[in-house]
Every structure is written in C-alpha cells, then in structure tokens.
C-alpha cells in the first residue's frame, strides 16, 4: 500500500494523461469536442495555478 507521502505527491502531480488524444478515440467518446474541452479546461486551471504560485513567490521581491 502507498505511504502517506506517496499519496500526497500523487495528488500534487499533474495528470497529463488527459492530454493524450488517442484516449478520446479508443475509449469510445461520442463527441471528441467534449474531450478537447476537458483537456483545455485542465490546462487552463494548471497554468493558472502555476502563475498564481509564481506571482505569490515573487510578490515581495525586487526583480529588476
């Protein structure tokens, strides 16, 4: 069974398997557009989280 640390790291790590387009075709999705929308939404949320973390990290630092 996975340890507590392994479960936490698995929860933090992004799931890029969602971006594999073959899954939309092989898993019998009726509308591939919904699969693309889900992958796009995931990407937007992930990019937003990374940008928020970057802004929070450099908010009080003088970088220029």
Backbone bond lengths (Angstrom), bond angles and torsions (degrees), N, CA, C in turn:
res aa  C-N    CA-C-N  psi(-1)  N-CA   C-N-CA  omega(-1)  CA-C   N-CA-C  phi
1 X - - - 1.461 - - 1.522 109.38 -
2 X 1.308 116.63 148.75 1.460 121.83 -176.63 1.525 110.28 -71.94
3 X 1.314 115.25 145.13 1.454 120.60 177.64 1.524 109.54 -78.39
4 X 1.316 115.87 169.59 1.464 121.58 179.80 1.523 110.31 -59.63
5 X 1.327 117.71 -44.13 1.460 121.69 -179.20 1.525 111.37 -63.35
6 X 1.314 117.15 -42.05 1.463 120.68 178.61 1.522 111.24 -62.76
7 X 1.324 118.18 -39.93 1.458 121.59 178.23 1.524 111.11 -65.07
8 X 1.333 117.00 -39.11 1.461 120.76 179.43 1.531 110.73 -67.42
9 X 1.313 117.30 -44.43 1.462 121.01 178.97 1.523 111.38 -64.58
10 X 1.320 117.38 -37.33 1.466 120.77 177.69 1.532 110.70 -66.00
11 X 1.319 116.68 -36.75 1.457 120.74 178.79 1.518 113.27 -70.62
12 X 1.323 117.22 -29.60 1.463 121.82 -179.24 1.529 111.54 -81.94
13 X 1.311 116.20 -34.84 1.465 120.53 -175.07 1.535 110.35 -66.23
14 X 1.325 116.58 137.07 1.470 119.18 179.58 1.526 111.28 -71.03
15 X 1.322 115.65 149.70 1.459 122.04 179.68 1.527 108.56 -98.84
16 X 1.322 116.73 90.78 1.451 121.07 -179.20 1.526 112.47 -81.04
17 X 1.321 117.99 -4.57 1.459 121.31 176.92 1.525 110.31 -62.03
18 X 1.314 116.65 -25.93 1.458 121.38 179.04 1.526 111.60 -62.17
19 X 1.314 117.60 -25.20 1.457 122.08 -175.91 1.532 113.18 -89.52
20 X 1.301 117.34 6.01 1.457 121.11 179.77 1.526 108.26 -85.62
21 X 1.328 119.36 107.05 1.468 120.79 -172.22 1.523 114.49 -66.34
22 X 1.302 117.69 -19.45 1.458 120.04 179.83 1.525 110.97 -63.02
23 X 1.328 117.04 -31.25 1.464 120.07 179.80 1.520 111.62 -60.85
24 X 1.319 117.53 -38.02 1.469 120.49 179.98 1.520 110.74 -62.95
25 X 1.303 116.49 -33.60 1.463 120.26 -177.54 1.524 112.31 -84.19
26 X 1.323 117.60 -40.32 1.463 120.34 -174.27 1.515 113.74 -83.93
27 X 1.330 118.55 -19.66 1.464 120.51 -178.07 1.523 112.51 -93.27
28 X 1.315 116.88 6.88 1.444 120.73 173.09 1.514 115.24 73.63
29 X 1.302 117.74 32.58 1.463 119.72 175.94 1.521 108.95 -66.77
30 X 1.325 116.08 131.81 1.459 120.27 -179.51 1.517 111.56 -70.34
31 X 1.293 115.69 -38.38 1.461 120.29 -176.63 1.517 108.40 -124.69
32 X 1.316 116.91 106.62 1.461 121.98 -177.21 1.527 110.24 -65.66
33 X 1.334 116.93 -25.37 1.462 120.24 178.91 1.517 112.44 -60.84
34 X 1.335 117.67 -34.38 1.466 119.84 178.61 1.527 110.27 -67.50
35 X 1.320 115.79 -34.94 1.460 120.38 177.55 1.530 110.03 -66.88
36 X 1.316 116.54 -41.47 1.465 121.38 178.54 1.528 109.84 -65.07
37 X 1.328 116.76 -40.22 1.460 120.53 178.78 1.536 111.03 -64.60
38 X 1.314 117.21 -39.56 1.466 120.72 178.54 1.523 110.52 -64.90
39 X 1.327 116.87 -43.19 1.467 120.49 178.56 1.526 110.84 -65.77
40 X 1.330 116.94 -38.41 1.462 120.89 178.77 1.527 110.96 -66.51
41 X 1.322 116.38 -43.26 1.462 120.10 177.42 1.512 112.12 -61.61
42 X 1.334 115.85 -41.97 1.459 120.50 177.38 1.525 110.66 -61.58
43 X 1.314 116.81 -42.34 1.468 121.12 -179.82 1.524 111.10 -64.53
44 X 1.326 116.67 -43.62 1.461 120.41 -179.13 1.528 110.55 -63.49
45 X 1.329 117.06 -43.11 1.461 119.96 178.67 1.522 111.73 -65.08
46 X 1.330 116.55 -41.14 1.463 120.53 -179.90 1.528 111.05 -65.57
47 X 1.319 117.38 -44.82 1.468 121.34 178.55 1.524 110.18 -63.59
48 X 1.330 117.09 -41.42 1.463 120.72 177.47 1.514 112.22 -61.16
49 X 1.331 116.61 -41.36 1.468 120.13 178.91 1.527 111.23 -65.63
50 X 1.315 117.83 -41.54 1.460 121.31 178.96 1.532 110.68 -65.52
51 X 1.340 116.87 -42.32 1.462 120.29 178.10 1.525 111.37 -65.19
52 X 1.319 117.50 -39.91 1.463 120.63 177.90 1.526 110.81 -63.50
53 X 1.316 116.60 -40.55 1.464 120.63 177.36 1.524 110.99 -64.98
54 X 1.328 116.99 -40.73 1.470 120.80 178.70 1.529 110.94 -65.90
55 X 1.318 117.35 -42.71 1.463 120.65 179.42 1.524 110.05 -64.27
56 X 1.324 117.13 -43.18 1.458 120.76 179.07 1.526 111.24 -64.46
57 X 1.313 117.01 -34.32 1.472 120.66 -178.24 1.520 111.83 -70.31
58 X 1.327 117.11 -36.28 1.468 120.98 -174.81 1.526 113.57 -106.73
59 X 1.316 117.73 11.30 1.462 121.49 -176.54 1.531 111.97 -61.73
60 X 1.314 117.57 -41.39 1.470 120.66 -174.96 1.528 113.01 -101.17
61 X 1.293 118.11 5.43 1.461 120.85 -178.27 1.509 110.96 -99.14
62 X 1.310 115.26 146.69 1.457 120.33 174.89 1.517 107.64 -91.84
63 X 1.323 117.01 115.20 1.457 121.61 -172.80 1.507 111.36 -115.06
64 X 1.262 120.56 35.96 1.448 116.77 -176.71 1.469 116.35 -148.76
